[in-house]
């Protein structure tokens, strides 16, 4: 079983952030899929910006996309 990644708590300077809704729209999947992928460590971990604010760094998503293209 793959090691689970914990959500980052400190955002990287200069990052743009996307909400779960924006990320799900980007990949054409349900929001629950995004959280499941992150939990299964097959997707970048979310960043907690506050108690009710979870976002994904655009740079992390783009790096993941590149790794997926290279794996094919």
PDB file of N, CA, C, O and CB in Angstrom:
ATOM      1  N   UNK A   1       0.842  -1.177   0.000  1.00  0.00           N
ATOM      2  CA  UNK A   1       0.000   0.000   0.000  1.00  0.00           C
ATOM      3  C   UNK A   1       0.888   1.242   0.000  1.00  0.00           C
ATOM      4  O   UNK A   1       1.892   1.300   0.709  1.00  0.00           O
ATOM      5  CB  UNK A   1      -0.958  -0.003   1.218  1.00  0.00           C
ATOM      6  N   UNK A   2       0.515   2.207  -0.784  1.00  0.00           N
ATOM      7  CA  UNK A   2       1.298   3.442  -0.888  1.00  0.00           C
ATOM      8  C   UNK A   2       1.175   4.274   0.382  1.00  0.00           C
ATOM      9  O   UNK A   2       0.138   4.267   1.047  1.00  0.00           O
ATOM     10  CB  UNK A   2       0.844   4.266  -2.102  1.00  0.00           C
ATOM     11  N   UNK A   3       2.234   4.980   0.705  1.00  0.00           N
ATOM     12  CA  UNK A   3       2.207   5.869   1.870  1.00  0.00           C
ATOM     13  C   UNK A   3       1.237   7.018   1.605  1.00  0.00           C
ATOM     14  O   UNK A   3       1.185   7.560   0.501  1.00  0.00           O
ATOM     15  CB  UNK A   3       3.633   6.416   2.190  1.00  0.00           C
ATOM     16  N   UNK A   4       0.489   7.371   2.609  1.00  0.00           N
ATOM     17  CA  UNK A   4      -0.470   8.467   2.471  1.00  0.00           C
ATOM     18  C   UNK A   4       0.224   9.797   2.727  1.00  0.00           C
ATOM     19  O   UNK A   4       1.060   9.924   3.622  1.00  0.00           O
ATOM     20  CB  UNK A   4      -1.660   8.284   3.440  1.00  0.00           C
ATOM     21  N   UNK A   5      -0.142  10.776   1.923  1.00  0.00           N
ATOM     22  CA  UNK A   5       0.441  12.097   2.121  1.00  0.00           C
ATOM     23  C   UNK A   5      -0.495  12.928   2.968  1.00  0.00           C
ATOM     24  O   UNK A   5      -1.716  12.849   2.830  1.00  0.00           O
ATOM     25  CB  UNK A   5       0.722  12.795   0.771  1.00  0.00           C
ATOM     26  N   UNK A   6       0.078  13.712   3.833  1.00  0.00           N
ATOM     27  CA  UNK A   6      -0.715  14.618   4.655  1.00  0.00           C
ATOM     28  C   UNK A   6      -0.862  15.941   3.917  1.00  0.00           C
ATOM     29  O   UNK A   6       0.046  16.351   3.194  1.00  0.00           O
ATOM     30  CB  UNK A   6      -0.062  14.829   6.053  1.00  0.00           C
ATOM     31  N   UNK A   7      -1.988  16.608   4.091  1.00  0.00           N
ATOM     32  CA  UNK A   7      -2.144  17.919   3.454  1.00  0.00           C
ATOM     33  C   UNK A   7      -1.073  18.887   3.942  1.00  0.00           C
ATOM     34  O   UNK A   7      -0.713  18.894   5.120  1.00  0.00           O
ATOM     35  CB  UNK A   7      -3.545  18.495   3.734  1.00  0.00           C
ATOM     36  N   UNK A   8      -0.573  19.697   3.023  1.00  0.00           N
ATOM     37  CA  UNK A   8       0.380  20.731   3.412  1.00  0.00           C
ATOM     38  C   UNK A   8      -0.364  21.773   4.236  1.00  0.00           C
ATOM     39  O   UNK A   8      -1.564  21.978   4.057  1.00  0.00           O
ATOM     40  CB  UNK A   8       1.065  21.382   2.161  1.00  0.00           C
ATOM     41  N   UNK A   9       0.348  22.420   5.126  1.00  0.00           N
ATOM     42  CA  UNK A   9      -0.291  23.454   5.932  1.00  0.00           C
ATOM     43  C   UNK A   9       0.266  24.836   5.628  1.00  0.00           C
ATOM     44  O   UNK A   9      -0.335  25.839   6.011  1.00  0.00           O
ATOM     45  CB  UNK A   9      -0.123  23.146   7.404  1.00  0.00           C
ATOM     46  N   UNK A  10       1.407  24.907   4.944  1.00  0.00           N
ATOM     47  CA  UNK A  10       2.002  26.191   4.599  1.00  0.00           C
ATOM     48  C   UNK A  10       2.101  26.300   3.086  1.00  0.00           C
ATOM     49  O   UNK A  10       2.840  25.543   2.456  1.00  0.00           O
ATOM     50  CB  UNK A  10       3.397  26.357   5.258  1.00  0.00           C
ATOM     51  N   UNK A  11       1.359  27.241   2.493  1.00  0.00           N
ATOM     52  CA  UNK A  11       1.425  27.383   1.037  1.00  0.00           C
ATOM     53  C   UNK A  11       2.765  27.935   0.580  1.00  0.00           C
ATOM     54  O   UNK A  11       3.416  28.689   1.302  1.00  0.00           O
ATOM     55  CB  UNK A  11       0.307  28.285   0.548  1.00  0.00           C
ATOM     56  N   UNK A  12       3.167  27.555  -0.616  1.00  0.00           N
ATOM     57  CA  UNK A  12       4.398  28.073  -1.206  1.00  0.00           C
ATOM     58  C   UNK A  12       4.132  29.482  -1.737  1.00  0.00           C
ATOM     59  O   UNK A  12       3.067  29.733  -2.302  1.00  0.00           O
ATOM     60  CB  UNK A  12       4.918  27.132  -2.345  1.00  0.00           C
ATOM     61  N   UNK A  13       5.071  30.396  -1.566  1.00  0.00           N
ATOM     62  CA  UNK A  13       4.874  31.761  -2.055  1.00  0.00           C
ATOM     63  C   UNK A  13       4.696  31.784  -3.578  1.00  0.00           C
ATOM     64  O   UNK A  13       5.354  31.032  -4.297  1.00  0.00           O
ATOM     65  CB  UNK A  13       6.063  32.649  -1.648  1.00  0.00           C
ATOM     66  N   UNK A  14       3.814  32.642  -4.055  1.00  0.00           N
ATOM     67  CA  UNK A  14       3.612  32.818  -5.483  1.00  0.00           C
ATOM     68  C   UNK A  14       2.701  31.805  -6.143  1.00  0.00           C
ATOM     69  O   UNK A  14       2.490  31.867  -7.354  1.00  0.00           O
ATOM     70  CB  UNK A  14       4.901  32.785  -6.151  1.00  0.00           C
ATOM     71  N   UNK A  15       2.155  30.869  -5.374  1.00  0.00           N
ATOM     72  CA  UNK A  15       1.269  29.856  -5.941  1.00  0.00           C
ATOM     73  C   UNK A  15      -0.128  30.405  -6.185  1.00  0.00           C
ATOM     74  O   UNK A  15      -0.628  31.246  -5.438  1.00  0.00           O
ATOM     75  CB  UNK A  15       1.196  28.648  -5.022  1.00  0.00           C
ATOM     76  N   UNK A  16      -0.735  29.911  -7.238  1.00  0.00           N
ATOM     77  CA  UNK A  16      -2.164  30.110  -7.437  1.00  0.00           C
ATOM     78  C   UNK A  16      -2.842  28.880  -6.864  1.00  0.00           C
ATOM     79  O   UNK A  16      -2.287  27.782  -6.913  1.00  0.00           O
ATOM     80  CB  UNK A  16      -2.533  30.333  -8.964  1.00  0.00           C
ATOM     81  N   UNK A  17      -4.030  29.056  -6.324  1.00  0.00           N
ATOM     82  CA  UNK A  17      -4.727  27.949  -5.689  1.00  0.00           C
ATOM     83  C   UNK A  17      -6.078  27.717  -6.342  1.00  0.00           C
ATOM     84  O   UNK A  17      -6.745  28.654  -6.781  1.00  0.00           O
ATOM     85  CB  UNK A  17      -4.899  28.212  -4.197  1.00  0.00           C
ATOM     86  N   UNK A  18      -6.471  26.443  -6.397  1.00  0.00           N
ATOM     87  CA  UNK A  18      -7.752  26.060  -6.954  1.00  0.00           C
ATOM     88  C   UNK A  18      -8.569  25.335  -5.891  1.00  0.00           C
ATOM     89  O   UNK A  18      -8.033  24.568  -5.091  1.00  0.00           O
ATOM     90  CB  UNK A  18      -7.566  25.175  -8.204  1.00  0.00           C
ATOM     91  N   UNK A  19      -9.872  25.591  -5.896  1.00  0.00           N
ATOM     92  CA  UNK A  19     -10.781  24.905  -4.979  1.00  0.00           C
ATOM     93  C   UNK A  19     -11.069  23.500  -5.506  1.00  0.00           C
ATOM     94  O   UNK A  19     -10.723  23.181  -6.644  1.00  0.00           O
ATOM     95  CB  UNK A  19     -12.103  25.709  -4.802  1.00  0.00           C
ATOM     96  N   UNK A  20     -11.691  22.670  -4.694  1.00  0.00           N
ATOM     97  CA  UNK A  20     -12.060  21.324  -5.124  1.00  0.00           C
ATOM     98  C   UNK A  20     -12.994  21.391  -6.328  1.00  0.00           C
ATOM     99  O   UNK A  20     -12.895  20.568  -7.239  1.00  0.00           O
ATOM    100  CB  UNK A  20     -12.727  20.548  -3.969  1.00  0.00           C
ATOM    101  N   UNK A  21     -13.883  22.352  -6.335  1.00  0.00           N
ATOM    102  CA  UNK A  21     -14.804  22.507  -7.462  1.00  0.00           C
ATOM    103  C   UNK A  21     -14.034  22.839  -8.745  1.00  0.00           C
ATOM    104  O   UNK A  21     -14.317  22.280  -9.804  1.00  0.00           O
ATOM    105  CB  UNK A  21     -15.847  23.609  -7.162  1.00  0.00           C
ATOM    106  N   UNK A  22     -13.074  23.736  -8.645  1.00  0.00           N
ATOM    107  CA  UNK A  22     -12.273  24.102  -9.816  1.00  0.00           C
ATOM    108  C   UNK A  22     -11.428  22.926 -10.305  1.00  0.00           C
ATOM    109  O   UNK A  22     -11.297  22.703 -11.508  1.00  0.00           O
ATOM    110  CB  UNK A  22     -11.368  25.293  -9.488  1.00  0.00           C
ATOM    111  N   UNK A  23     -10.860  22.178  -9.363  1.00  0.00           N
ATOM    112  CA  UNK A  23     -10.034  21.025  -9.720  1.00  0.00           C
ATOM    113  C   UNK A  23     -10.905  19.948 -10.374  1.00  0.00           C
ATOM    114  O   UNK A  23     -10.513  19.363 -11.384  1.00  0.00           O
ATOM    115  CB  UNK A  23      -9.310  20.456  -8.466  1.00  0.00           C
ATOM    116  N   UNK A  24     -12.067  19.690  -9.810  1.00  0.00           N
ATOM    117  CA  UNK A  24     -12.943  18.669 -10.388  1.00  0.00           C
ATOM    118  C   UNK A  24     -13.390  19.079 -11.791  1.00  0.00           C
ATOM    119  O   UNK A  24     -13.503  18.234 -12.679  1.00  0.00           O
ATOM    120  CB  UNK A  24     -14.172  18.432  -9.483  1.00  0.00           C
ATOM    121  N   UNK A  25     -13.641  20.351 -11.990  1.00  0.00           N
ATOM    122  CA  UNK A  25     -14.017  20.843 -13.316  1.00  0.00           C
ATOM    123  C   UNK A  25     -12.845  20.694 -14.289  1.00  0.00           C
ATOM    124  O   UNK A  25     -13.040  20.327 -15.447  1.00  0.00           O
ATOM    125  CB  UNK A  25     -14.470  22.323 -13.240  1.00  0.00           C
ATOM    126  N   UNK A  26     -11.650  20.974 -13.825  1.00  0.00           N
ATOM    127  CA  UNK A  26     -10.442  20.866 -14.660  1.00  0.00           C
ATOM    128  C   UNK A  26     -10.268  19.454 -15.208  1.00  0.00           C
ATOM    129  O   UNK A  26      -9.852  19.280 -16.354  1.00  0.00           O
ATOM    130  CB  UNK A  26      -9.197  21.267 -13.855  1.00  0.00           C
ATOM    131  N   UNK A  27     -10.585  18.437 -14.390  1.00  0.00           N
ATOM    132  CA  UNK A  27     -10.374  17.048 -14.790  1.00  0.00           C
ATOM    133  C   UNK A  27     -11.666  16.330 -15.185  1.00  0.00           C
ATOM    134  O   UNK A  27     -11.632  15.160 -15.567  1.00  0.00           O
ATOM    135  CB  UNK A  27      -9.708  16.299 -13.671  1.00  0.00           C
ATOM    136  N   UNK A  28     -12.789  17.014 -15.096  1.00  0.00           N
ATOM    137  CA  UNK A  28     -14.051  16.427 -15.518  1.00  0.00           C
ATOM    138  C   UNK A  28     -14.533  15.285 -14.647  1.00  0.00           C
ATOM    139  O   UNK A  28     -15.121  14.322 -15.141  1.00  0.00           O
ATOM    140  CB  UNK A  28     -13.929  15.953 -16.904  1.00  0.00           C
ATOM    141  N   UNK A  29     -14.282  15.391 -13.347  1.00  0.00           N
ATOM    142  CA  UNK A  29     -14.700  14.358 -12.399  1.00  0.00           C
ATOM    143  C   UNK A  29     -15.454  15.007 -11.244  1.00  0.00           C
ATOM    144  O   UNK A  29     -15.457  16.229 -11.101  1.00  0.00           O
ATOM    145  CB  UNK A  29     -13.475  13.555 -11.873  1.00  0.00           C
ATOM    146  N   UNK A  30     -16.084  14.187 -10.435  1.00  0.00           N
ATOM    147  CA  UNK A  30     -16.809  14.666  -9.261  1.00  0.00           C
ATOM    148  C   UNK A  30     -15.812  15.101  -8.187  1.00  0.00           C
ATOM    149  O   UNK A  30     -14.698  14.582  -8.115  1.00  0.00           O
ATOM    150  CB  UNK A  30     -17.761  13.566  -8.712  1.00  0.00           C
ATOM    151  N   UNK A  31     -16.220  16.049  -7.363  1.00  0.00           N
ATOM    152  CA  UNK A  31     -15.343  16.524  -6.275  1.00  0.00           C
ATOM    153  C   UNK A  31     -14.888  15.387  -5.377  1.00  0.00           C
ATOM    154  O   UNK A  31     -13.752  15.385  -4.904  1.00  0.00           O
ATOM    155  CB  UNK A  31     -16.061  17.577  -5.435  1.00  0.00           C
ATOM    156  N   UNK A  32     -15.763  14.422  -5.140  1.00  0.00           N
ATOM    157  CA  UNK A  32     -15.396  13.290  -4.275  1.00  0.00           C
ATOM    158  C   UNK A  32     -14.205  12.521  -4.856  1.00  0.00           C
ATOM    159  O   UNK A  32     -13.384  11.991  -4.109  1.00  0.00           O
ATOM    160  CB  UNK A  32     -16.603  12.338  -4.091  1.00  0.00           C
ATOM    161  N   UNK A  33     -14.114  12.462  -6.174  1.00  0.00           N
ATOM    162  CA  UNK A  33     -12.983  11.765  -6.812  1.00  0.00           C
ATOM    163  C   UNK A  33     -11.671  12.454  -6.488  1.00  0.00           C
ATOM    164  O   UNK A  33     -10.660  11.796  -6.244  1.00  0.00           O
ATOM    165  CB  UNK A  33     -13.175  11.696  -8.337  1.00  0.00           C
ATOM    166  N   UNK A  34     -11.686  13.776  -6.485  1.00  0.00           N
ATOM    167  CA  UNK A  34     -10.469  14.541  -6.183  1.00  0.00           C
ATOM    168  C   UNK A  34      -9.980  14.211  -4.771  1.00  0.00           C
ATOM    169  O   UNK A  34      -8.794  13.956  -4.565  1.00  0.00           O
ATOM    170  CB  UNK A  34     -10.730  16.069  -6.324  1.00  0.00           C
ATOM    171  N   UNK A  35     -10.891  14.218  -3.811  1.00  0.00           N
ATOM    172  CA  UNK A  35     -10.508  13.906  -2.433  1.00  0.00           C
ATOM    173  C   UNK A  35     -10.054  12.452  -2.305  1.00  0.00           C
ATOM    174  O   UNK A  35      -9.117  12.160  -1.562  1.00  0.00           O
ATOM    175  CB  UNK A  35     -11.680  14.180  -1.478  1.00  0.00           C
ATOM    176  N   UNK A  36     -10.708  11.544  -3.022  1.00  0.00           N
ATOM    177  CA  UNK A  36     -10.326  10.128  -2.970  1.00  0.00           C
ATOM    178  C   UNK A  36      -8.929   9.940  -3.550  1.00  0.00           C
ATOM    179  O   UNK A  36      -8.105   9.231  -2.972  1.00  0.00           O
ATOM    180  CB  UNK A  36     -11.350   9.254  -3.738  1.00  0.00           C
ATOM    181  N   UNK A  37      -8.659  10.577  -4.699  1.00  0.00           N
ATOM    182  CA  UNK A  37      -7.325  10.466  -5.296  1.00  0.00           C
ATOM    183  C   UNK A  37      -6.259  10.979  -4.341  1.00  0.00           C
ATOM    184  O   UNK A  37      -5.207  10.358  -4.187  1.00  0.00           O
ATOM    185  CB  UNK A  37      -7.260  11.239  -6.619  1.00  0.00           C
ATOM    186  N   UNK A  38      -6.528  12.108  -3.702  1.00  0.00           N
ATOM    187  CA  UNK A  38      -5.556  12.678  -2.761  1.00  0.00           C
ATOM    188  C   UNK A  38      -5.343  11.740  -1.576  1.00  0.00           C
ATOM    189  O   UNK A  38      -4.219  11.568  -1.105  1.00  0.00           O
ATOM    190  CB  UNK A  38      -6.026  14.063  -2.266  1.00  0.00           C
ATOM    191  N   UNK A  39      -6.418  11.141  -1.103  1.00  0.00           N
ATOM    192  CA  UNK A  39      -6.321  10.219   0.037  1.00  0.00           C
ATOM    193  C   UNK A  39      -5.526   8.971  -0.344  1.00  0.00           C
ATOM    194  O   UNK A  39      -4.798   8.414   0.478  1.00  0.00           O
ATOM    195  CB  UNK A  39      -7.729   9.821   0.533  1.00  0.00           C
ATOM    196  N   UNK A  40      -5.673   8.538  -1.593  1.00  0.00           N
ATOM    197  CA  UNK A  40      -4.967   7.347  -2.066  1.00  0.00           C
ATOM    198  C   UNK A  40      -3.535   7.657  -2.499  1.00  0.00           C
ATOM    199  O   UNK A  40      -2.817   6.759  -2.939  1.00  0.00           O
ATOM    200  CB  UNK A  40      -5.726   6.719  -3.224  1.00  0.00           C
ATOM    201  N   UNK A  41      -3.118   8.893  -2.381  1.00  0.00           N
ATOM    202  CA  UNK A  41      -1.765   9.354  -2.743  1.00  0.00           C
ATOM    203  C   UNK A  41      -1.471   9.189  -4.227  1.00  0.00           C
ATOM    204  O   UNK A  41      -0.317   9.010  -4.617  1.00  0.00           O
ATOM    205  CB  UNK A  41      -0.724   8.599  -1.938  1.00  0.00           C
ATOM    206  N   UNK A  42      -2.507   9.247  -5.053  1.00  0.00           N
ATOM    207  CA  UNK A  42      -2.293   9.194  -6.495  1.00  0.00           C
ATOM    208  C   UNK A  42      -2.446  10.581  -7.110  1.00  0.00           C
ATOM    209  O   UNK A  42      -2.456  10.724  -8.333  1.00  0.00           O
ATOM    210  CB  UNK A  42      -3.274   8.210  -7.151  1.00  0.00           C
ATOM    211  N   UNK A  43      -2.563  11.589  -6.271  1.00  0.00           N
ATOM    212  CA  UNK A  43      -2.867  12.952  -6.693  1.00  0.00           C
ATOM    213  C   UNK A  43      -2.203  13.900  -5.700  1.00  0.00           C
ATOM    214  O   UNK A  43      -1.984  13.516  -4.552  1.00  0.00           O
ATOM    215  CB  UNK A  43      -4.419  13.201  -6.775  1.00  0.00           C
ATOM    216  N   UNK A  44      -1.880  15.117  -6.102  1.00  0.00           N
ATOM    217  CA  UNK A  44      -1.265  16.055  -5.146  1.00  0.00           C
ATOM    218  C   UNK A  44      -2.130  16.269  -3.894  1.00  0.00           C
ATOM    219  O   UNK A  44      -3.358  16.296  -3.963  1.00  0.00           O
ATOM    220  CB  UNK A  44      -1.014  17.402  -5.828  1.00  0.00           C
ATOM    221  N   UNK A  45      -1.471  16.414  -2.787  1.00  0.00           N
ATOM    222  CA  UNK A  45      -2.166  16.652  -1.521  1.00  0.00           C
ATOM    223  C   UNK A  45      -2.737  18.070  -1.488  1.00  0.00           C
ATOM    224  O   UNK A  45      -2.132  19.003  -2.016  1.00  0.00           O
ATOM    225  CB  UNK A  45      -1.210  16.429  -0.326  1.00  0.00           C
ATOM    226  N   UNK A  46      -3.897  18.223  -0.868  1.00  0.00           N
ATOM    227  CA  UNK A  46      -4.457  19.564  -0.734  1.00  0.00           C
ATOM    228  C   UNK A  46      -3.708  20.365   0.330  1.00  0.00           C
ATOM    229  O   UNK A  46      -2.966  19.818   1.147  1.00  0.00           O
ATOM    230  CB  UNK A  46      -5.949  19.486  -0.387  1.00  0.00           C
ATOM    231  N   UNK A  47      -3.926  21.654   0.292  1.00  0.00           N
ATOM    232  CA  UNK A  47      -3.326  22.569   1.269  1.00  0.00           C
ATOM    233  C   UNK A  47      -4.450  23.189   2.079  1.00  0.00           C
ATOM    234  O   UNK A  47      -5.382  23.764   1.517  1.00  0.00           O
ATOM    235  CB  UNK A  47      -2.456  23.677   0.569  1.00  0.00           C
ATOM    236  N   UNK A  48      -4.366  23.074   3.396  1.00  0.00           N
ATOM    237  CA  UNK A  48      -5.369  23.683   4.281  1.00  0.00           C
ATOM    238  C   UNK A  48      -4.973  25.136   4.528  1.00  0.00           C
ATOM    239  O   UNK A  48      -3.948  25.405   5.155  1.00  0.00           O
ATOM    240  CB  UNK A  48      -5.491  22.896   5.640  1.00  0.00           C
ATOM    241  N   UNK A  49      -5.779  26.065   4.038  1.00  0.00           N
ATOM    242  CA  UNK A  49      -5.506  27.484   4.248  1.00  0.00           C
ATOM    243  C   UNK A  49      -6.263  28.036   5.443  1.00  0.00           C
ATOM    244  O   UNK A  49      -6.002  29.157   5.879  1.00  0.00           O
ATOM    245  CB  UNK A  49      -5.861  28.274   3.007  1.00  0.00           C
ATOM    246  N   UNK A  50      -7.178  27.276   5.965  1.00  0.00           N
ATOM    247  CA  UNK A  50      -7.968  27.665   7.125  1.00  0.00           C
ATOM    248  C   UNK A  50      -8.822  26.491   7.537  1.00  0.00           C
ATOM    249  O   UNK A  50      -8.784  25.446   6.887  1.00  0.00           O
ATOM    250  CB  UNK A  50      -8.841  28.909   6.827  1.00  0.00           C
ATOM    251  N   UNK A  51      -9.596  26.633   8.604  1.00  0.00           N
ATOM    252  CA  UNK A  51     -10.389  25.507   9.093  1.00  0.00           C
ATOM    253  C   UNK A  51     -11.383  24.967   8.059  1.00  0.00           C
ATOM    254  O   UNK A  51     -11.664  23.769   8.045  1.00  0.00           O
ATOM    255  CB  UNK A  51     -11.135  25.921  10.334  1.00  0.00           C
ATOM    256  N   UNK A  52     -11.910  25.827   7.204  1.00  0.00           N
ATOM    257  CA  UNK A  52     -12.876  25.396   6.202  1.00  0.00           C
ATOM    258  C   UNK A  52     -12.435  25.732   4.786  1.00  0.00           C
ATOM    259  O   UNK A  52     -13.261  25.841   3.879  1.00  0.00           O
ATOM    260  CB  UNK A  52     -14.214  26.025   6.477  1.00  0.00           C
ATOM    261  N   UNK A  53     -11.136  25.895   4.600  1.00  0.00           N
ATOM    262  CA  UNK A  53     -10.616  26.284   3.286  1.00  0.00           C
ATOM    263  C   UNK A  53      -9.517  25.310   2.870  1.00  0.00           C
ATOM    264  O   UNK A  53      -8.431  25.292   3.450  1.00  0.00           O
ATOM    265  CB  UNK A  53     -10.075  27.748   3.309  1.00  0.00           C
ATOM    266  N   UNK A  54      -9.819  24.507   1.861  1.00  0.00           N
ATOM    267  CA  UNK A  54      -8.860  23.553   1.313  1.00  0.00           C
ATOM    268  C   UNK A  54      -8.654  23.892  -0.150  1.00  0.00           C
ATOM    269  O   UNK A  54      -9.618  24.094  -0.889  1.00  0.00           O
ATOM    270  CB  UNK A  54      -9.348  22.077   1.489  1.00  0.00           C
ATOM    271  N   UNK A  55      -7.409  23.953  -0.564  1.00  0.00           N
ATOM    272  CA  UNK A  55      -7.089  24.305  -1.949  1.00  0.00           C
ATOM    273  C   UNK A  55      -5.948  23.416  -2.454  1.00  0.00           C
ATOM    274  O   UNK A  55      -5.230  22.787  -1.678  1.00  0.00           O
ATOM    275  CB  UNK A  55      -6.703  25.812  -2.062  1.00  0.00           C
ATOM    276  N   UNK A  56      -5.811  23.387  -3.778  1.00  0.00           N
ATOM    277  CA  UNK A  56      -4.701  22.704  -4.434  1.00  0.00           C
ATOM    278  C   UNK A  56      -3.858  23.751  -5.130  1.00  0.00           C
ATOM    279  O   UNK A  56      -4.390  24.665  -5.761  1.00  0.00           O
ATOM    280  CB  UNK A  56      -5.204  21.622  -5.443  1.00  0.00           C
ATOM    281  N   UNK A  57      -2.551  23.626  -5.020  1.00  0.00           N
ATOM    282  CA  UNK A  57      -1.640  24.548  -5.685  1.00  0.00           C
ATOM    283  C   UNK A  57      -1.614  24.205  -7.179  1.00  0.00           C
ATOM    284  O   UNK A  57      -1.419  23.050  -7.557  1.00  0.00           O
ATOM    285  CB  UNK A  57      -0.202  24.475  -5.058  1.00  0.00           C
ATOM    286  N   UNK A  58      -1.808  25.207  -8.004  1.00  0.00           N
ATOM    287  CA  UNK A  58      -1.804  25.011  -9.447  1.00  0.00           C
ATOM    288  C   UNK A  58      -0.473  24.411  -9.903  1.00  0.00           C
ATOM    289  O   UNK A  58      -0.458  23.538 -10.771  1.00  0.00           O
ATOM    290  CB  UNK A  58      -2.069  26.343 -10.171  1.00  0.00           C
ATOM    291  N   UNK A  59       0.622  24.858  -9.341  1.00  0.00           N
ATOM    292  CA  UNK A  59       1.943  24.327  -9.715  1.00  0.00           C
ATOM    293  C   UNK A  59       2.037  22.829  -9.425  1.00  0.00           C
ATOM    294  O   UNK A  59       2.623  22.082 -10.209  1.00  0.00           O
ATOM    295  CB  UNK A  59       3.059  25.078  -8.961  1.00  0.00           C
ATOM    296  N   UNK A  60       1.463  22.386  -8.300  1.00  0.00           N
ATOM    297  CA  UNK A  60       1.469  20.959  -7.969  1.00  0.00           C
ATOM    298  C   UNK A  60       0.634  20.167  -8.968  1.00  0.00           C
ATOM    299  O   UNK A  60       1.020  19.073  -9.379  1.00  0.00           O
ATOM    300  CB  UNK A  60       0.940  20.734  -6.542  1.00  0.00           C
ATOM    301  N   UNK A  61      -0.514  20.724  -9.359  1.00  0.00           N
ATOM    302  CA  UNK A  61      -1.375  20.051 -10.329  1.00  0.00           C
ATOM    303  C   UNK A  61      -0.692  19.958 -11.690  1.00  0.00           C
ATOM    304  O   UNK A  61      -0.766  18.926 -12.357  1.00  0.00           O
ATOM    305  CB  UNK A  61      -2.715  20.787 -10.459  1.00  0.00           C
ATOM    306  N   UNK A  62      -0.034  21.027 -12.097  1.00  0.00           N
ATOM    307  CA  UNK A  62       0.661  21.013 -13.384  1.00  0.00           C
ATOM    308  C   UNK A  62       1.820  20.014 -13.378  1.00  0.00           C
ATOM    309  O   UNK A  62       2.067  19.347 -14.383  1.00  0.00           O
ATOM    310  CB  UNK A  62       1.178  22.417 -13.724  1.00  0.00           C
ATOM    311  N   UNK A  63       2.523  19.908 -12.265  1.00  0.00           N
ATOM    312  CA  UNK A  63       3.606  18.930 -12.145  1.00  0.00           C
ATOM    313  C   UNK A  63       3.051  17.511 -12.202  1.00  0.00           C
ATOM    314  O   UNK A  63       3.650  16.635 -12.826  1.00  0.00           O
ATOM    315  CB  UNK A  63       4.389  19.144 -10.835  1.00  0.00           C
ATOM    316  N   UNK A  64       1.903  17.278 -11.550  1.00  0.00           N
ATOM    317  CA  UNK A  64       1.251  15.970 -11.593  1.00  0.00           C
ATOM    318  C   UNK A  64       0.830  15.639 -13.017  1.00  0.00           C
ATOM    319  O   UNK A  64       1.023  14.514 -13.479  1.00  0.00           O
ATOM    320  CB  UNK A  64       0.032  15.936 -10.651  1.00  0.00           C
ATOM    321  N   UNK A  65       0.253  16.615 -13.716  1.00  0.00           N
ATOM    322  CA  UNK A  65      -0.166  16.408 -15.102  1.00  0.00           C
ATOM    323  C   UNK A  65       1.034  16.006 -15.963  1.00  0.00           C
ATOM    324  O   UNK A  65       0.941  15.089 -16.780  1.00  0.00           O
ATOM    325  CB  UNK A  65      -0.831  17.687 -15.665  1.00  0.00           C
ATOM    326  N   UNK A  66       2.150  16.695 -15.775  1.00  0.00           N
ATOM    327  CA  UNK A  66       3.361  16.382 -16.538  1.00  0.00           C
ATOM    328  C   UNK A  66       3.829  14.958 -16.239  1.00  0.00           C
ATOM    329  O   UNK A  66       4.208  14.227 -17.154  1.00  0.00           O
ATOM    330  CB  UNK A  66       4.484  17.394 -16.213  1.00  0.00           C
ATOM    331  N   UNK A  67       3.804  14.564 -14.974  1.00  0.00           N
ATOM    332  CA  UNK A  67       4.238  13.206 -14.618  1.00  0.00           C
ATOM    333  C   UNK A  67       3.312  12.161 -15.225  1.00  0.00           C
ATOM    334  O   UNK A  67       3.758  11.070 -15.580  1.00  0.00           O
ATOM    335  CB  UNK A  67       4.287  13.039 -13.092  1.00  0.00           C
ATOM    336  N   UNK A  68       2.028  12.484 -15.348  1.00  0.00           N
ATOM    337  CA  UNK A  68       1.079  11.554 -15.965  1.00  0.00           C
ATOM    338  C   UNK A  68       1.355  11.412 -17.462  1.00  0.00           C
ATOM    339  O   UNK A  68       1.263  10.315 -18.013  1.00  0.00           O
ATOM    340  CB  UNK A  68      -0.369  12.029 -15.733  1.00  0.00           C
ATOM    341  N   UNK A  69       1.691  12.519 -18.114  1.00  0.00           N
ATOM    342  CA  UNK A  69       2.016  12.473 -19.543  1.00  0.00           C
ATOM    343  C   UNK A  69       3.283  11.654 -19.783  1.00  0.00           C
ATOM    344  O   UNK A  69       3.366  10.884 -20.740  1.00  0.00           O
ATOM    345  CB  UNK A  69       2.192  13.899 -20.104  1.00  0.00           C
ATOM    346  N   UNK A  70       4.265  11.830 -18.904  1.00  0.00           N
ATOM    347  CA  UNK A  70       5.531  11.109 -19.061  1.00  0.00           C
ATOM    348  C   UNK A  70       5.382   9.620 -18.785  1.00  0.00           C
ATOM    349  O   UNK A  70       6.136   8.811 -19.326  1.00  0.00           O
ATOM    350  CB  UNK A  70       6.582  11.695 -18.138  1.00  0.00           C
ATOM    351  N   UNK A  71       4.421   9.252 -17.951  1.00  0.00           N
ATOM    352  CA  UNK A  71       4.212   7.848 -17.601  1.00  0.00           C
ATOM    353  C   UNK A  71       3.564   7.061 -18.745  1.00  0.00           C
ATOM    354  O   UNK A  71       3.627   5.832 -18.768  1.00  0.00           O
ATOM    355  CB  UNK A  71       3.348   7.747 -16.350  1.00  0.00           C
ATOM    356  N   UNK A  72       2.954   7.755 -19.672  1.00  0.00           N
ATOM    357  CA  UNK A  72       2.275   7.073 -20.795  1.00  0.00           C
ATOM    358  C   UNK A  72       3.209   6.621 -21.863  1.00  0.00           C
ATOM    359  O   UNK A  72       2.775   6.038 -22.857  1.00  0.00           O
ATOM    360  CB  UNK A  72       1.255   7.965 -21.405  1.00  0.00           C
TER     361      UNK A  72
END
